[in-house]
Amino acid sequence: MTLNKLFPSLLMCVLLIGCAPSEQQIREMVREELSSMMERRAITDAKTIGPYSPAQRVGNFLFVSGQIAINPETGKLENADIETETKQVLSNLMNVLKSAGCDSGDVVSTTVYLKDINDFAKMNTVYSKYFQEGNYPTRATVQVAALPRDARIEISAIVYQARK
């Protein structure tokens, strides 16, 4: 918690009570501020293919569910090749970020699930265009046996956004 957030509450307390707040009052104000920062809120304005939230905000963190290459306009998997599929996955991811008030610069970590690890180089070329060089998120990339709708790639993300 920053002092500028706490200061108005302390000032109001001084004005209303006519004296400095007690240690107990300060502790209660801090406790209230911290609990409001840790509220959990689902981001639900993106389409999903199952019973899950596209993202969950917890305090300054946003946890984004794995995205596959479903075109939100047609509902079909965009899977002509791994590059096309990766572009659609990252477009879907960016749309979820945007709906939560974030952007690619706020992403701190991603997990890439590939059906075939031999697609890594092609995926990596597309992936690099969606994040700023010098501010790439951490990343784990793993090969998996299968993905929903027989997709070749799925990407999930963890985002941190300092509140202003």
C-alpha positions in Angstrom: 0.0 0.0 0.0 1.3 3.4 -0.9 1.3 6.4 1.5 -0.7 8.5 -0.9 -3.6 5.9 -0.7 -3.4 5.8 3.1 -2.9 9.6 3.6 -6.5 10.7 2.7 -7.9 8.2 5.2 -5.5 9.3 7.9 -6.2 13.0 7.1 -10.0 12.4 7.2 -9.6 10.6 10.5 -7.6 13.6 12.0 -10.2 16.1 10.7 -13.2 14.1 12.0 -11.8 13.1 15.3 -9.6 16.1 15.9 -6.5 14.1 16.8 -4.2 11.6 15.2 -5.7 8.1 14.6 -4.9 5.4 17.1 -2.6 2.6 16.2 -5.7 0.3 16.1 -7.4 2.6 13.7 -4.4 2.7 11.4 -4.2 -1.1 11.5 -7.8 -1.4 10.6 -7.4 1.0 7.6 -4.4 -1.0 6.4 -6.3 -4.3 6.8 -9.3 -2.9 4.8 -7.0 -1.6 2.0 -5.2 -4.9 1.8 -8.3 -7.0 1.7 -9.8 -4.9 -1.1 -6.6 -5.4 -3.1 -7.0 -9.1 -2.9 -10.6 -9.5 -4.0 -11.0 -12.1 -6.7 -13.0 -11.2 -9.8 -13.7 -13.3 -12.9 -13.2 -11.7 -16.3 -16.1 -13.2 -18.3 -16.5 -11.3 -21.5 -14.6 -13.7 -23.7 -16.1 -16.9 -25.1 -15.0 -20.2 -23.6 -15.6 -23.8 -24.7 -16.1 -25.1 -21.2 -17.1 -24.3 -17.6 -14.2 -21.9 -16.8 -13.4 -18.2 -16.6 -11.2 -16.7 -19.4 -9.3 -15.0 -16.6 -9.4 -14.3 -12.9 -8.1 -11.1 -11.3 -6.7 -11.4 -7.8 -5.3 -8.1 -6.6 -2.8 -6.8 -9.1 -2.5 -10.3 -10.8 -4.5 -11.6 -13.7 -4.4 -15.3 -14.4 -5.4 -16.0 -18.0 -6.8 -19.5 -19.0 -5.1 -21.3 -21.8 -6.2 -19.9 -25.2 -6.5 -22.0 -28.4 -7.0 -20.8 -31.9 -10.8 -20.5 -32.0 -11.9 -17.6 -34.1 -14.4 -15.7 -31.9 -16.4 -14.6 -34.9 -16.8 -18.0 -36.5 -16.3 -20.4 -33.5 -14.0 -22.4 -35.7 -10.4 -23.4 -35.1 -8.0 -21.4 -37.3 -5.5 -24.2 -37.9 -4.2 -24.0 -41.5 -0.7 -24.2 -40.1 1.2 -23.6 -36.8 1.8 -19.9 -37.7 -1.9 -19.2 -38.3 -2.8 -21.1 -35.2 -0.3 -19.2 -33.1 -1.4 -15.8 -34.4 -5.0 -16.6 -33.5 -4.1 -17.9 -30.0 -2.1 -14.8 -29.3 -4.9 -12.6 -30.7 -7.3 -14.3 -28.3 -4.9 -13.9 -25.4 -4.5 -10.1 -26.2 -8.3 -9.7 -26.4 -8.6 -11.2 -22.9 -5.9 -8.9 -21.7 -7.6 -5.9 -23.2 -10.9 -6.8 -21.7 -9.2 -6.8 -18.3 -7.5 -3.4 -18.9 -4.0 -4.9 -19.5 -1.7 -5.3 -22.5 1.2 -7.6 -23.5 3.7 -5.4 -21.5 1.9 -6.5 -18.3 2.5 -10.3 -19.0 5.1 -11.7 -16.7 4.9 -15.4 -17.5 3.4 -17.7 -20.2 3.1 -21.4 -20.6 3.0 -22.7 -24.2 1.6 -26.2 -24.8 2.6 -27.6 -28.2 1.2 -30.8 -29.6 4.5 -31.2 -31.5 7.7 -29.7 -30.1 9.0 -29.6 -33.7 6.7 -26.6 -34.2 8.7 -24.6 -31.6 10.8 -22.5 -34.0 7.8 -21.4 -36.1 5.7 -20.7 -33.0 8.6 -18.8 -31.5 8.9 -16.5 -34.6 5.2 -15.5 -34.3 5.3 -15.3 -30.5 8.2 -12.8 -30.5 6.1 -10.3 -32.4 3.4 -10.0 -29.7 5.8 -9.0 -26.9 8.3 -6.2 -26.6 11.9 -7.2 -26.9 13.7 -6.6 -23.6 10.4 -7.1 -21.8 9.6 -10.7 -22.8 7.7 -12.6 -20.2 9.2 -15.7 -18.7 8.0 -18.8 -20.5 7.8 -22.6 -20.2 7.1 -24.6 -23.4 6.1 -28.2 -23.2 4.9 -30.8 -25.6 1.6 -32.4 -24.8 -0.2 -35.5 -26.1 -3.4 -33.6 -27.0 -5.2 -30.3 -26.7 -8.9 -29.3 -26.9 -10.4 -29.5 -30.4 -7.2 -31.2 -31.6 -5.4 -27.8 -31.5 -1.7 -27.7 -32.0 -1.0 -24.9 -29.5 -2.4 -23.5 -26.3 -1.0 -20.5 -24.3 -1.9 -19.4 -20.8 -0.5 -16.3 -19.0 0.1 -14.7 -15.7 -0.1 -10.9 -15.7 0.9 -8.3 -13.1 -0.5 -4.8 -13.4 0.3 -2.2 -10.8 -2.9 -0.3 -10.0 -2.8 3.4 -10.7 
